[in-house]
Amino acid sequence: MSRDASDPTIEEILARVRAETVSVETAAPVVAGRRQGIGTIPLVAEPDDGDKIAIGRPFYSIEEFAALDDEDFLRNAYRVVLGREIDGVGRGYYLPAMRQGHIGVVRILSALSRSAEGKARGVKIRWLMPAAVLDRLAGLPVVGKFFEPFMRFLVRSTTNRRLSVLSERHHDLIVEVNAALSAIRKNQAGLDMRMTLAEQDAELTKLRMEEAVGSAANALSEIRAIRSEIAGERVALGQLIQSARDTLPAEKQEKIAALEDPSLDSLYVAFENRFRGSTAEIGRRSERYLPIFRQSQPVAAGAPVLDIGCGRGEFLSLLKRNNIATLGVDLNGAMVEEARGLGLDVTEGDALAYLRARPDNSLAAITGFHIVEHIGFKDLVRLFDEARRVLMPGGIVLFETPNPENLVVGACTFHYDPTHNKPLPPDYLRFVAEARGFDATRIIRIAEDCDLSQPESGFAPAEINDWFRQPPDYALYARKPLEDGQIEIGLA
């Protein structure tokens, strides 16, 4: 097709696309805090592909046919001269010949006009017959130079056909640009929809957060008020207890002092929650010890594991989930109630007294997490003695405690707890266990130390920084000696 003067050039098309995009990004109105989509960018209008030459006129000129590209020329020539659409035979013969330069506009118009259909219609094309004669004469080798005016006409026609090739490219570019713009419109519509939904979700989330913040602020205010009220009641209770001490005889002083214990139990629970970690975190850290209990013959036989100072029942819950029988004992009444709320068999009382009441050879294992650092030397020795008595042959003890090999623990964090007695170096605790009749002792510093078939990792500092890199806790593993004929767990 030929390029009309009103058709946009390639540069004009690109300029329009850039201008529309910039105008949307910078000058489009903002609705509800969001940029307007670019779906309003107009597609580039393609030139009209309708009839180039009107049918039914009294006269036509060769120039208006020659101004068309090959396809449009043939289509319009057949419509005007023959009064019908071009057929496959005509297209198959004329179109390749025109594109290869073997035949021109004048010769085709002349052939169509001289055909039976053309003679019947009698369409008048000015100067067609003389042009046909000149077209044939221009092809002669000798006299062709005398027909230069007609040759210039043919050259102009060829130029028009060359322009038509550019026009085809122009058309293809318009199609590609419009396809790209349509894709942009479609994508932007999807983005606009997702943006709208996201804004609605964000607004709903904002409202919920504002409600939650308001509720949290109210709850915090109530907690502060309740805490202040409880603190005042404790002061009043302390004054009442002190007044009772001043007036009651000495034999009743112990009963009066027992009134202070529940408040201290609750205070220690709060301390554990802040400095030791959540129940889930403690249970997760304790999972590394499970392989030790899975290898224990007394545990496999169904004998229970006793956790002294069981607290909130973190380790007991872990063992119970792994189908290991458990018992627990703790002095803190508040923690005992919390553990019982988990369905655990827990007794409130002193660990040594509880062990003294147990029969010989009745437990598969005794565990204690952050317990041994709370008791003095004599009670520590008694604990190992009673543990050896009540454990079945091959039964084990596992006592975890803060690791003073880590200087931060030994010098600082160990002293957070006012009920701690003193730090226990690993070799010291190992010595006490071996001196009271336990064997196969090992210090568990890292998770790999729980593999009893491998050597323990040990600690051999080479520089001062090694004393800061040690794990904050360690555990002592020790076993009650096996009986004759009892199978021994693989130890390094």
C-alpha positions in Angstrom: 0.0 0.0 0.0 1.2 3.6 -0.6 1.9 5.9 2.2 -0.7 8.7 2.5 0.5 12.1 3.7 -1.8 11.8 6.7 -0.2 8.5 7.8 2.2 8.8 10.8 5.8 8.1 10.2 7.8 5.6 12.3 9.3 8.5 14.3 5.9 10.0 14.9 4.6 6.6 16.2 7.4 6.2 18.7 7.1 9.9 19.7 3.4 9.3 20.4 4.1 6.2 22.5 6.8 8.0 24.5 4.6 11.1 25.0 1.6 9.0 26.2 3.7 7.0 28.6 5.4 10.0 30.1 2.0 11.8 30.4 0.5 8.9 32.3 3.5 8.4 34.6 4.0 12.1 35.5 0.7 14.0 34.9 -2.1 11.4 35.3 -4.4 12.0 38.3 -3.8 9.9 41.4 -6.8 8.0 42.6 -6.8 6.6 46.2 -3.0 6.9 46.4 -2.4 4.9 43.2 -1.2 5.8 39.7 -3.7 5.6 36.9 -3.2 2.7 34.5 -2.0 3.2 31.0 -4.9 1.5 29.4 -6.0 4.8 27.9 -3.0 4.9 25.5 -4.7 4.9 22.0 -3.6 2.4 19.4 -2.0 3.7 16.3 -4.5 4.0 13.5 -3.7 2.0 10.5 -4.3 3.4 7.0 -7.7 2.6 5.4 -7.5 -0.6 3.4 -10.8 0.0 1.6 -11.1 0.8 -2.1 -8.5 3.2 -3.3 -10.4 3.9 -6.6 -14.1 4.4 -6.6 -16.1 2.2 -9.0 -18.6 3.6 -11.5 -16.9 6.8 -12.5 -17.0 7.8 -16.2 -13.2 8.2 -16.6 -10.0 7.0 -14.9 -6.4 7.9 -15.3 -3.3 5.7 -15.5 -1.6 7.7 -12.7 -4.2 6.8 -10.1 -3.7 3.1 -10.7 0.1 3.5 -10.9 0.1 5.2 -7.4 -1.0 2.0 -5.8 1.2 -0.9 -4.6 1.1 -4.2 -6.5 -1.6 -5.9 -4.5 -3.9 -2.9 -4.3 -3.4 -2.1 -8.0 -4.4 -5.6 -9.1 -7.4 -5.6 -6.8 -8.7 -2.2 -7.9 -7.9 -2.9 -11.6 -10.0 -6.0 -11.6 -12.9 -4.2 -9.7 -12.8 -1.2 -12.0 -12.0 -2.8 -15.4 -13.7 -6.2 -15.0 -16.2 -5.4 -12.3 -15.2 -8.4 -10.1 -12.7 -9.5 -7.5 -9.3 -10.8 -8.7 -9.2 -14.5 -9.1 -6.4 -16.9 -8.2 -5.2 -17.2 -11.8 -4.8 -13.5 -12.3 -3.1 -13.0 -8.9 -0.8 -16.0 -9.6 0.3 -14.7 -13.0 0.4 -10.9 -12.6 1.7 -10.4 -9.1 5.0 -12.2 -9.5 5.6 -10.7 -12.9 5.0 -7.2 -11.5 7.3 -7.7 -8.5 10.1 -9.1 -10.8 9.7 -6.1 -13.2 8.6 -8.1 -16.2 5.3 -6.3 -16.6 4.0 -2.9 -15.7 0.7 -1.2 -14.9 0.0 0.0 -18.4 0.4 -3.5 -19.9 -1.9 -5.1 -17.3 -4.6 -2.4 -17.7 -4.4 -2.8 -21.5 -4.7 -6.6 -21.2 -7.7 -6.4 -18.9 -9.4 -3.7 -21.1 -9.0 -5.8 -24.2 -10.3 -9.0 -22.6 -13.9 -10.1 -23.2 -15.0 -8.9 -19.8 -13.2 -5.6 -20.2 -14.8 -4.9 -23.6 -18.2 -5.7 -22.2 -17.8 -3.2 -19.4 -16.2 -0.6 -21.6 -14.4 1.3 -18.8 -12.6 4.4 -20.1 -9.0 5.0 -19.0 -7.5 8.2 -20.5 -4.5 7.7 -22.7 -4.4 3.9 -22.1 -4.2 2.9 -25.7 -1.3 5.3 -26.6 0.4 4.4 -23.4 0.2 0.7 -24.3 1.7 1.3 -27.7 4.5 3.4 -26.1 5.1 0.8 -23.5 5.8 -1.8 -26.2 7.9 0.6 -28.2 9.9 1.5 -25.1 11.0 -2.1 -24.9 12.7 -2.0 -28.3 16.5 -1.7 -28.2 16.9 1.0 -30.9 13.9 3.3 -30.7 13.4 3.1 -26.9 15.4 6.2 -26.3 12.8 8.3 -28.2 10.2 7.5 -25.6 11.9 9.0 -22.5 8.8 10.9 -21.3 7.0 7.6 -21.0 10.0 6.0 -19.4 10.0 8.7 -16.8 6.4 7.7 -16.1 7.4 4.1 -15.7 10.2 5.1 -13.4 7.7 7.1 -11.3 5.5 4.0 -11.2 8.5 1.9 -10.1 9.3 4.5 -7.4 5.8 4.3 -6.2 6.2 0.5 -6.0 9.4 1.0 -4.0 7.5 3.3 -1.7 4.9 0.7 -1.3 7.5 -1.7 0.1 8.4 0.9 2.7 4.6 1.4 3.3 4.3 -2.3 3.9 7.1 -2.1 6.5 5.3 0.9 7.9 2.1 -1.1 8.1 4.0 -4.0 9.8 5.5 -1.6 12.3 2.1 -0.2 13.1 0.7 -3.8 13.7 3.7 -4.6 16.0 3.3 -1.3 17.9 -0.4 -1.9 18.4 0.2 -5.5 19.5 2.7 -4.2 22.1 0.4 -1.5 23.3 -2.5 -4.0 23.6 -0.2 -6.2 25.7 0.7 -3.3 27.8 -2.9 -2.4 28.3 -3.7 -6.0 29.3 -0.8 -6.3 31.7 -1.6 -2.9 33.2 -5.2 -3.9 33.7 -4.0 -7.0 35.6 -1.6 -4.8 37.6 -4.4 -2.3 38.4 -6.6 -5.1 39.6 -3.9 -6.6 41.8 -3.0 -3.1 43.1 -6.6 -2.5 43.9 -6.9 -5.7 45.8 -3.6 -5.1 47.6 -4.7 -1.6 48.6 -7.9 -3.1 50.0 -6.0 -5.8 51.9 -3.6 -3.1 53.2 -6.4 -0.9 54.3 -8.1 -3.9 56.1 -4.8 -4.9 57.7 -4.2 -1.3 58.8 -7.6 -1.2 60.4 -7.0 -4.6 62.1 -3.6 -3.4 63.3 -5.1 -0.2 64.7 -7.7 -2.3 66.5 -5.0 -4.7 67.8 -2.7 -1.8 68.9 -5.7 -0.3 70.7 -6.5 -3.6 72.4 -2.9 -4.2 73.3 -2.6 -0.8 74.8 -5.7 -1.3 76.9 -4.5 -4.8 77.9 -1.1 -3.4 78.8 -2.7 -0.6 80.9 -4.8 -3.2 82.7 -1.7 -5.4 83.3 0.2 -2.5 84.8 -2.8 -1.6 87.0 -3.1 -5.2 88.2 0.7 -5.5 88.7 0.6 -2.3 90.8 -2.4 -3.6 92.8 -0.6 -7.0 93.4 2.6 -5.2 94.5 0.5 -3.2 97.0 -1.2 -6.4 98.3 2.2 -8.1 98.7 3.5 -5.2 100.7 0.4 -5.4 102.9 0.8 -9.2 103.2 4.4 -8.8 104.2 3.5 -6.3 106.8 0.8 -8.6 108.1 3.3 -11.6 108.2 5.8 -9.5 110.0 3.2 -8.3 112.5 2.2 -12.0 113.1 5.9 -12.9 113.7 6.2 -10.2 116.3 3.1 -11.5 118.2 3.1 -15.3 117.8 5.3 -17.7 119.7 8.4 -19.1 118.1 7.0 -22.6 117.5 4.5 -21.1 115.0 7.1 -19.0 113.1 7.7 -21.7 110.4 4.0 -21.7 109.5 4.0 -17.9 109.2 7.1 -18.0 107.0 5.5 -20.5 104.7 3.0 -17.8 103.6 5.8 -16.1 101.7 6.7 -19.1 99.5 3.8 -18.9 96.9 4.7 -15.3 96.0 8.4 -16.2 95.6 7.4 -19.2 93.4 5.5 -16.9 91.0 8.5 -14.5 91.0 10.8 -17.4 90.0 8.5 -18.5 87.2 8.7 -14.9 85.8 12.5 -15.0 86.1 12.6 -18.3 84.2 10.4 -16.9 81.4 12.6 -13.9 80.9 16.2 -15.3 81.2 16.0 -19.1 80.4 13.7 -19.0 77.4 10.3 -20.1 76.3 9.0 -23.7 76.8 9.3 -24.3 73.1 12.9 -23.1 72.9 14.0 -25.2 75.9 12.3 -28.3 74.5 14.0 -27.7 71.1 17.5 -27.4 72.8 16.9 -30.6 74.7 16.1 -32.7 71.6 19.8 -33.4 71.1 19.7 -35.8 74.1 17.1 -38.1 72.7 19.5 -40.6 71.1 21.0 -41.3 74.5 17.7 -42.5 75.9 16.8 -44.4 72.8 20.0 -46.5 73.3 19.3 -47.2 77.0 18.2 -50.7 77.9 16.3 -49.8 81.1 14.4 -47.1 79.1 13.6 -49.6 76.4 12.3 -52.0 79.0 9.7 -49.4 80.0 11.2 -48.1 83.3 10.5 -44.4 83.9 12.8 -41.5 83.6 12.7 -39.1 86.6 13.4 -35.4 85.9 14.3 -33.6 89.1 13.6 -29.9 89.2 11.3 -30.6 86.2 10.0 -27.0 86.1 7.4 -26.4 83.5 7.8 -29.9 82.1 9.7 -29.1 78.9 11.9 -32.2 78.9 9.2 -34.5 80.3 6.9 -33.4 77.4 9.7 -34.2 74.9 10.2 -37.7 76.3 6.4 -38.3 76.5 6.1 -37.4 72.8 8.7 -40.1 72.1 6.8 -42.7 74.1 9.2 -42.8 77.1 7.7 -43.2 80.6 8.3 -40.2 82.8 8.1 -38.8 86.3 8.9 -35.4 87.6 9.5 -33.5 90.9 9.9 -29.8 91.6 9.8 -27.6 94.7 8.1 -24.7 92.8 4.4 -25.1 93.2 3.5 -22.7 90.4 5.7 -24.7 87.9 4.3 -28.0 89.1 0.8 -26.8 88.4 1.9 -25.7 84.9 3.4 -29.1 84.2 0.4 -31.0 85.5 -1.7 -28.9 83.2 0.2 -30.7 80.3 -0.9 -34.1 81.6 2.5 -34.9 83.2 3.0 -37.0 86.4 4.8 -34.4 88.5 5.1 -34.2 92.3 5.7 -31.1 94.4 8.6 -31.6 96.8 12.3 -31.9 97.5 14.3 -34.0 95.0 16.5 -35.7 97.7 13.5 -36.6 99.8 11.7 -37.9 96.8 14.6 -40.1 95.9 15.0 -41.5 99.4 11.4 -42.6 99.2 12.0 -44.6 95.9 12.8 -48.3 96.0 16.1 -49.6 94.8 16.6 -50.3 91.0 13.3 -48.6 90.1 14.3 -45.9 87.6 15.8 -46.1 84.1 17.4 -42.6 84.2 17.5 -39.4 86.3 17.8 -36.1 84.6 18.2 -32.6 86.0 18.4 -29.4 83.9 20.0 -26.5 85.7 19.6 -28.1 89.1 23.0 -29.2 90.4 24.4 -25.6 90.5 21.7 -24.8 93.1 22.9 -27.3 95.8 25.9 -27.4 98.0 28.6 -30.0 98.0 27.1 -32.4 100.6 23.7 -32.4 99.0 25.4 -33.0 95.5 27.2 -36.1 96.9 24.0 -37.3 98.5 22.2 -36.8 95.1 24.7 -39.0 93.3 24.5 -41.7 96.1 20.7 -41.8 96.0 20.7 -41.8 92.2 23.0 -44.8 92.1 20.8 -46.7 94.5 17.4 -46.1 92.7 18.8 -46.6 89.2 18.5 -50.0 87.5 21.9 -51.5 86.4 22.9 -49.6 83.2 20.7 -46.7 84.2 22.0 -43.2 83.6 22.2 -39.7 85.0 22.2 -36.6 82.8 22.7 -33.3 84.5 22.9 -30.1 82.4 24.3 -27.0 84.0 25.8 -23.6 83.0 29.3 -24.0 81.6 31.9 -21.9 83.4 34.4 -22.7 80.6 32.6 -19.9 78.8 33.9 -16.9 80.7 30.8 -14.8 80.0 28.7 -17.4 81.7 31.1 -18.0 84.6 31.6 -14.3 85.3 28.2 -12.8 84.4 25.1 -14.6 83.3 25.5 -17.4 85.9 24.8 -14.8 88.6 21.5 -13.7 87.2 19.8 -16.4 89.2 19.9 -15.5 92.9 19.3 -19.1 93.9 22.5 -20.4 92.2 25.1 -21.7 94.6 28.3 -21.7 92.5 29.5 -22.7 89.0 30.5 -26.3 88.5 33.5 -27.0 86.2 32.9 -30.0 84.0 35.9 -32.0 85.3 34.7 -31.4 88.9 31.3 -32.8 88.2 32.8 -35.8 86.4 35.0 -36.5 89.4 32.1 -36.5 91.8 30.1 -38.9 89.6 33.1 -41.3 89.3 33.9 -41.1 93.0 30.4 -42.2 93.9 30.5 -45.3 91.7 29.4 -44.2 88.2 31.3 -45.2 85.1 31.3 -44.4 81.3 31.2 -40.7 82.2 31.4 -38.1 79.5 31.0 -34.4 79.2 28.5 -33.3 76.5 29.4 -29.9 75.2 28.0 -30.1 71.6 25.4 -32.2 69.9 27.9 -34.7 68.5 28.9 -35.7 72.0 25.5 -37.4 72.3 26.7 -40.1 70.0 28.1 -42.5 72.6 30.0 -44.5 70.0 32.3 -41.5 69.3 34.9 -39.7 71.5 33.7 -36.6 73.3 34.8 -33.3 71.8 36.7 -32.1 74.9 38.1 -28.7 75.5 41.8 -27.7 74.9 42.1 -23.9 74.7 44.9 -22.6 72.6 44.2 -18.9 73.1 42.2 -16.6 75.4 39.4 -16.3 72.8 38.7 -20.0 73.1 37.3 -19.4 76.6 34.6 -17.1 75.1 33.7 -19.6 72.3 32.6 -22.4 74.5 28.9 -23.4 74.6 27.0 -21.7 77.5 25.8 -25.1 78.9 27.2 -28.6 79.2 25.8 -31.9 80.5 27.4 -34.7 82.5 26.5 -38.2 81.3 27.2 -41.1 83.8 26.1 -44.7 84.0 25.4 -47.1 86.9 27.7 -50.1 86.3 26.2 -53.0 84.3 25.5 -56.4 85.8 27.3 -59.5 84.6 25.8 -60.6 81.2 24.2 -57.2 80.5 24.8 -55.9 77.0 26.9 -52.7 77.0 26.0 -49.7 74.9 28.8 -48.9 72.4 31.1 -46.3 74.0 34.2 -44.7 72.7 
